[in-house]
Amino acid sequence: MEIKITKIDPRAVIPTYGTPGSAAFDLTAIEDTTIQPNEQVLIRTGLVFGIPPGHVQLVFSRSSSFKKFGFILSNGVGIIDSDYCGPEDELFIAAMNPGPEPLQINAGSRVAQSLILPYPKISFVEGAADGPNRGNFGSTGGHGDVSV
C-alpha cells in the first residue's frame, strides 16, 4: 500500500520500519520538547498523512518509550481519520509525564509507532441483546458484582 505523506516542516522524518518484521512504523519528534511533571504536550512530527478512505491510522506507544523517555500517550491510542488530511493537519503525539521529574525528548527521537488499517463501516440496528448476562464488569476475574 502506498500512502501520500507531506512534510510540512523540513525537519520531518519520513516514517520507517525498525525491522523487516515490524508491523508498525516509527514516528519521530522534530523538536526538542520538555515535559514537566503531570504535564501533557503535543510532540510535533511535521507530517500530514494521506490516509485512504476506509482506512484509519492508529498511533501507539513504542515498547521502549516509557523506559527510554518516561512518558505515556495521554490519549491511550491515537485515532487519525482519513479526512484529517488538510495541508495543516499535522500528526502530533499526545504525551504525558506521569512522573515527578521533567522529561526531555530530543529532536530525532522515535517517540511513537503507527499502523494504517482498513476498517468496516458498521450499521447499528437497535434491539435487545440476545446473550446471557455475564455478571457485569470484572466478573470473569472472580470480583463479583462491581458497582459503577
C-alpha positions as CSV (number, residue, x, y, z in Angstrom):
1,M,0.0,0.0,0.0
2,E,1.3,3.5,-0.8
3,I,0.4,6.4,1.4
4,K,0.9,10.0,0.4
5,I,2.8,11.9,3.1
6,T,3.5,15.6,3.2
7,K,6.4,17.1,5.2
8,I,5.1,20.5,6.4
9,D,8.4,21.1,8.2
10,P,11.8,20.4,6.7
11,R,12.9,18.6,9.9
12,A,10.2,16.0,9.5
13,V,11.4,12.4,9.1
14,I,9.5,10.0,6.7
15,P,8.5,7.0,8.8
16,T,10.5,3.8,8.7
17,Y,10.0,0.3,10.0
18,G,12.5,-0.7,12.7
19,T,13.0,-4.2,11.3
20,P,11.7,-6.2,8.3
21,G,9.2,-7.9,10.6
22,S,7.9,-4.7,12.2
23,A,4.1,-4.3,11.9
24,A,4.2,-0.6,12.8
25,F,6.3,2.2,11.5
26,D,8.1,4.7,13.8
27,L,7.2,8.4,14.2
28,T,9.9,10.9,15.0
29,A,9.9,14.1,17.1
30,I,11.1,17.1,15.1
31,E,11.7,19.5,18.1
32,D,13.3,19.3,21.5
33,T,10.5,19.0,24.0
34,T,10.5,19.2,27.8
35,I,7.5,17.7,29.6
36,Q,7.0,18.9,33.1
37,P,5.6,16.5,35.8
38,N,1.9,15.8,35.2
39,E,2.0,17.9,32.1
40,Q,0.5,16.9,28.7
41,V,2.1,18.1,25.5
42,L,1.8,17.6,21.8
43,I,5.0,16.4,20.2
44,R,5.4,17.6,16.6
45,T,6.1,15.2,13.8
46,G,5.9,17.7,10.9
47,L,3.9,15.2,8.8
48,V,0.5,15.1,7.2
49,F,-0.7,11.6,6.2
50,G,-3.0,11.0,3.2
51,I,-4.9,8.1,4.6
52,P,-7.1,6.4,2.1
53,P,-10.9,6.3,2.6
54,G,-12.0,3.2,4.5
55,H,-8.7,3.2,6.5
56,V,-7.7,4.6,9.9
57,Q,-4.3,5.5,11.3
58,L,-3.6,4.2,14.8
59,V,-0.8,5.7,17.0
60,F,0.6,3.6,19.8
61,S,3.4,4.0,22.3
62,R,6.6,2.3,21.4
63,S,7.5,-0.5,23.8
64,S,10.6,1.4,24.8
65,S,9.0,4.9,25.1
66,F,8.3,4.7,28.8
67,K,11.6,3.1,29.7
68,K,13.7,5.4,27.5
69,F,11.8,8.7,28.0
70,G,9.3,8.2,30.9
71,F,6.2,9.4,29.1
72,I,2.9,7.8,28.2
73,L,0.5,8.6,25.4
74,S,-2.1,10.8,27.1
75,N,-4.9,9.6,24.8
76,G,-4.0,5.9,25.1
77,V,-4.2,5.2,21.4
78,G,-4.4,8.0,18.8
79,I,-7.0,7.6,16.1
80,I,-6.5,9.5,12.9
81,D,-9.4,9.6,10.5
82,S,-8.9,9.6,6.7
83,D,-10.4,13.1,6.5
84,Y,-7.7,14.6,8.7
85,C,-5.6,15.3,5.7
86,G,-5.6,19.0,5.1
87,P,-2.4,21.0,4.4
88,E,-2.1,21.9,8.1
89,D,-3.4,18.6,9.7
90,E,-0.1,17.7,11.2
91,L,0.1,14.4,13.2
92,F,1.0,15.2,16.8
93,I,1.9,12.7,19.5
94,A,-0.1,13.4,22.7
95,A,2.3,12.7,25.5
96,M,2.0,13.0,29.3
97,N,4.7,12.8,32.0
98,P,3.3,10.8,34.9
99,G,6.5,11.1,36.9
100,P,7.9,13.6,39.5
101,E,10.8,14.9,37.3
102,P,10.8,16.9,34.0
103,L,11.4,14.7,30.9
104,Q,13.4,15.7,27.9
105,I,12.5,14.5,24.4
106,N,15.2,15.3,21.8
107,A,14.5,16.1,18.2
108,G,15.2,13.0,16.1
109,S,13.9,10.6,18.8
110,R,11.5,7.9,17.7
111,V,8.6,8.6,20.1
112,A,5.6,6.5,18.8
113,Q,4.6,3.9,16.3
114,S,1.7,3.7,13.9
115,L,-0.4,1.4,11.8
116,I,-2.7,2.2,8.9
117,L,-5.5,-0.3,8.7
118,P,-8.8,-0.9,6.8
119,Y,-11.9,-0.9,8.9
120,P,-15.5,-2.0,8.3
121,K,-18.4,0.5,8.4
122,I,-20.9,-0.7,10.9
123,S,-24.7,-0.4,10.6
124,F,-26.2,-0.3,14.1
125,V,-29.6,-1.9,14.5
126,E,-31.5,-1.2,17.7
127,G,-32.6,-4.4,19.5
128,A,-32.3,-6.4,22.7
129,A,-29.0,-8.2,23.3
130,D,-29.7,-12.0,23.0
131,G,-26.8,-13.4,25.1
132,P,-26.9,-14.4,28.8
133,N,-25.9,-11.9,31.5
134,R,-22.2,-12.5,32.3
135,G,-22.3,-10.7,35.7
136,N,-21.0,-7.1,34.9
137,F,-17.6,-5.6,34.8
138,G,-14.8,-7.7,36.2
139,S,-17.0,-10.8,36.6
140,T,-14.5,-13.2,34.9
141,G,-11.8,-12.3,37.4
142,G,-13.8,-13.5,40.4
143,H,-14.5,-10.0,41.6
144,G,-18.3,-10.4,41.7
145,D,-20.6,-7.5,41.1
146,V,-18.6,-4.3,40.5
147,S,-20.8,-1.2,41.0
148,V,-20.1,1.8,38.9
